[in-house]
């Protein structure tokens, strides 16, 4: 049975902490699964020294020599990449096209064209293949749809044809994810547990991030068929992690630990900047909108690193390849307005804390959106220069491979 949500956003009435002092952090505390929502008014942010606050710029220049290879050009806002067993790639373009890359070339005719609605940061976003794709040829997309005259974000399952050139819709996995012109999340990934993880934005309603009866501002977790797993932290609820403003990137440090990037505010509640990366587990609350810098609060996860100036972060991947051994285990973040690739190294002795961070490709390729490890052990990124916020070149957007 599909999850078509009846979760209605509930406004948490309370005093939101404004004008909070700058900070640094504590260890995370998991949200209480018995609490239906965190009462923001009861959280008192404090300073803590475990979080790295980057006051100026984005970090020192990277010390490791890397090489950038152009895989394909001619794309329009490529948002997500899914790798197929035969070395093909499926790529989503935000205007609503699923494209095929075969033999290192972009096939001109789209595999599928999806009727997306809206403008801004919504559209056709994330993509992921079923863990048993080789057997069933199923893949999943996150997109903005019209549902009975209202806009919703939706996760839908599709099936790729045997020749890989066309696809047809299979079923809606999750519907009624709140939508807005900005803050739509959209990253989807399958974990090692075979479950589908879905990153959503707060849809410009900050308090919805704290309401577990809303799908907004969360990482959600479902089975491949759209069921709620029995071991989710909140019974019969797809919500897995709360307190998110707008995540477009997350990856697994291990089977139960996620590294999550999140966009900081851009004016709401009198705040701006302060994008962040956090370490999170099932049931954790990442604190938006109660904390947004290197701050602590009871029951809230303090970030591991916060950038005062807006990155903001696109996709994120833990580097697992061998081509750049110095990067092994690092979190690699594609950034948009700041136009670089950020490498974050965590402290092995204190895995919640950041040991170092550095900047690569500064200003060389413009806005960067996706970051994902390929089956060949190489890191792939996409540019996002044709999204209306960058300078769209004649070759349009690209897929790049980062290697030695």
Secondary structure, 3 states (H helix, E strand, C coil): CCEECCCCCCCCCCCCCCCCCCCCCCCCCECCCCCCECCHHHCCCEECCCCEEECCCCCEECCCCCEEEEEEEEECCEEEEEECCCCCEEEEECCCEEEEEECCEECCCCCEECCCCCCCCCCEEEEEECCCHHHHCEEEEEEEEEECCEEEEEEEEEEECCCCCCEEEEEEEEEEECCCCCCCCCCEEECCCCCEEEECECCCCHHHHHECCCCCCCEEEECCCCCCCCCCCCCCCCEEEECCCECCEEEEEECCEEEEEECCCECHHHCECCEEEEEECCCEECCCCCCCCCEECCCCCCCCEEECCCCCEEEEEECCCCCCHHHCCCEEEEECCCCCEEEEEEECCEEEEEEEEEEECCCCCCCEEEEEECCCCCEEEEECCCCCCCCCCCCCEEEEEEEC
